[in-house]
Amino acid sequence: MSFTLPENIVRPRLRLLPECYTELITLDPNTSVSRNFIRCLAISGAIRTVKNGNRRLIDFDDLLRYLGEDSTTTEQPEVIGQIRKVR
């Protein structure tokens, strides 16, 4: 008895950190993204990961989506002359 996924379900590309970094270098050899940056994104929850024992499997597609986002649209301009709300 074998289990097969339905055809409409997209299988995520889960990679360990070194594999994720190697694939990123293959796509863009001149990238400035480091292994440590990817690790910090995974730990902070900015990209999706799956914990497997002591290892973290990184969703490679989510990493590419994160790196492709325009970060200038998410930042809010600093208001001068008003008391800011403490978070």
C-alpha positions as CSV (number, residue, x, y, z in Angstrom):
1,M,0.0,0.0,0.0
2,S,1.6,3.3,-1.1
3,F,0.5,6.8,-0.4
4,T,0.4,9.4,-3.2
5,L,-0.3,13.1,-2.9
6,P,-3.1,14.6,-5.0
7,E,-1.9,16.4,-8.1
8,N,-3.1,19.8,-7.0
9,I,-0.9,19.9,-3.9
10,V,2.4,21.7,-4.3
11,R,5.3,20.0,-2.5
12,P,7.5,22.6,-0.7
13,R,11.2,22.5,-1.4
14,L,12.6,22.0,2.1
15,R,16.4,22.2,2.4
16,L,18.9,22.3,5.2
17,L,20.9,25.5,5.5
18,P,24.0,24.4,3.5
19,E,21.8,23.0,0.7
20,C,19.7,26.2,0.7
21,Y,22.8,28.4,0.5
22,T,24.3,26.2,-2.3
23,E,21.1,26.5,-4.4
24,L,21.0,30.3,-3.8
25,I,24.6,30.6,-5.0
26,T,23.7,28.5,-8.1
27,L,20.9,30.8,-8.9
28,D,22.9,34.0,-8.2
29,P,26.7,33.5,-8.0
30,N,27.3,37.1,-7.0
31,T,24.8,37.2,-4.2
32,S,25.6,39.1,-1.0
33,V,23.4,36.9,1.1
34,S,25.4,34.8,3.7
35,R,24.6,31.6,5.5
36,N,24.3,33.5,8.7
37,F,21.7,35.8,7.3
38,I,19.6,32.8,6.1
39,R,20.0,31.3,9.6
40,C,18.9,34.5,11.3
41,L,15.8,34.7,9.0
42,A,14.9,31.1,9.9
43,I,15.4,31.6,13.7
44,S,13.4,34.9,13.7
45,G,10.5,33.3,11.9
46,A,10.8,35.6,8.9
47,I,10.8,32.6,6.6
48,R,9.0,29.3,7.1
49,T,10.9,26.4,8.6
50,V,10.2,22.9,9.8
51,K,12.0,21.7,12.9
52,N,13.4,18.2,12.5
53,G,15.2,17.2,15.7
54,N,18.0,19.7,16.1
55,R,17.9,20.7,12.5
56,R,15.8,23.3,10.7
57,L,14.4,22.6,7.2
58,I,14.1,25.8,5.4
59,D,11.3,26.4,2.8
60,F,13.5,27.4,-0.2
61,D,10.6,29.0,-2.1
62,D,9.7,31.1,1.0
63,L,13.3,32.3,1.2
64,L,13.2,33.3,-2.5
65,R,9.9,35.1,-1.9
66,Y,11.3,36.9,1.1
67,L,14.4,38.0,-0.8
68,G,12.3,39.2,-3.8
69,E,10.1,41.4,-1.7
70,D,10.5,45.2,-1.8
71,S,11.5,46.0,1.7
72,T,11.0,49.8,1.2
73,T,7.2,49.3,1.1
74,T,7.0,47.6,4.5
75,E,8.9,50.4,6.4
76,Q,6.9,53.2,7.9
77,P,8.3,56.7,7.8
78,E,9.4,58.1,11.1
79,V,7.2,60.9,12.3
80,I,9.2,63.9,13.7
81,G,7.8,66.1,16.5
82,Q,5.4,63.6,18.0
83,I,5.7,61.1,20.8
84,R,6.0,57.6,19.3
85,K,4.2,54.6,20.6
86,V,6.4,52.2,22.5
87,R,6.1,48.6,21.3
